[in-house]
Amino acid sequence: MFNTSLKTLTAGAIVAACALALPAAAQETVLKYSSWFPESHSTNTVLKAWIAEVEEATDGRVTVEYLPKTVQGPREQFDVVVDGLADIVIVLPGYTPGRFPVLEIGELPLLVDTDEATLAPAFYTLYETEIAATEPFKGAKVLTTWASAPTHIATKPGPITSMEQMQGLKIRAPSATAGMVVGEMGAVTVQKPVTEIYELASSGIVDGTFFSYGPMISWKTKDIFQNVTLMPGGMGQSVIAVLMNQAKFDSLSEEDRTAIMEVSGEKLARAFGAAWQNDEDVAFADLGNLNVVEAPEEFFNAFSEAIAPVEAEWVEKAKAAGLEDPAATLENFRALLKAAQTN
């Protein structure tokens, strides 16, 4: 009896010791992803493909699970990931005015004459080379970041062909910078997340918004905002980031951290850019009932003059936030975009 018990104890001790000896990399980690985009949105399509790549790159040691319900709202996603309420989130910095001043460079108007497929990786390059050092996302690991397609003036009345027509219109702004642009044009800013745009539009709370073509389909406003004015260089963009809880990222093995970043970064930014540009192309083909015009030269010149303070204010805010030479960074961004357009 004594010998049997001893053998059992010894066997159990051996099993326990072996379990303790297993390397951390062999343990499976399940990351929780909180998504606030519609299930069918191309953002989730890209993330699903990325999730599969993460699992393959880590030999199944790291998997990602969609949470059944979004943790809090779009504006709170940065706090959600920093506080560990979810491991992976998508953040739009423009939804929280004043919190990410350096990143507002990607929201400036009259900046982009290229498509989303080249804009997205260009912004990621700018982030890595000049913005990351200011740690705008401190507390979270940046898996990738990009800028969305340039927006247009989409309205019920219109089309808008002069500054005078903007006076007093209620315009939903997708970011803090866009809100400043709306104000400089003499319109009334309604800053709300895109998740609220259909209600705002259908109930008449707003007369228009700054939108690219894709969101008109995905957020179901194509039959409400039927007038679109194209401004050369765009009305601005939204900066978007895929973030992971820093402590969670650090808890992974070095091998798995490397594997995840090999399928993230610029590669993931390019995937988002290509998908969102495809959304633009598909949406434009489905928006045949829109009244689309290009901004007349007089309107463009008046607009350029009116929004000059927006760029100047960004330079001041970015300098205060730790960016050494914001004006030079802005010129570098323009050069990146020009190079991307010609390649």
ABEGO torsion letter per residue (X at the ends): XAAAAAAAAAAAAAAAAAAAABBAAABBBBBBBBBABBAABAAAAAAAAAAAAAAAAAGGABBBBBBABBBEBAAAAAAAAAAGABABBBBBAAABBGABAAAAAAABBGABABBAAAAAAAAAAAAAAAAAAAGAABGBBBABBBBBBBBBBBBABOBBABAAAABGBBBBBABAAAAAAAAAAGBBBBBBBAAAAAAAAAAGABABBBBBAAAAAAAGAAAABABBBBBBGEAEBBBBBBBBBAAAAAABBAAAAAAAAAABEAAAAAAAAAAAAAAAAAAAAAAAABBBBBBBAAAAAAAAAAAAAAAAAAAAAAAAAGBABAAAAAAAAAAAAAAAAAX
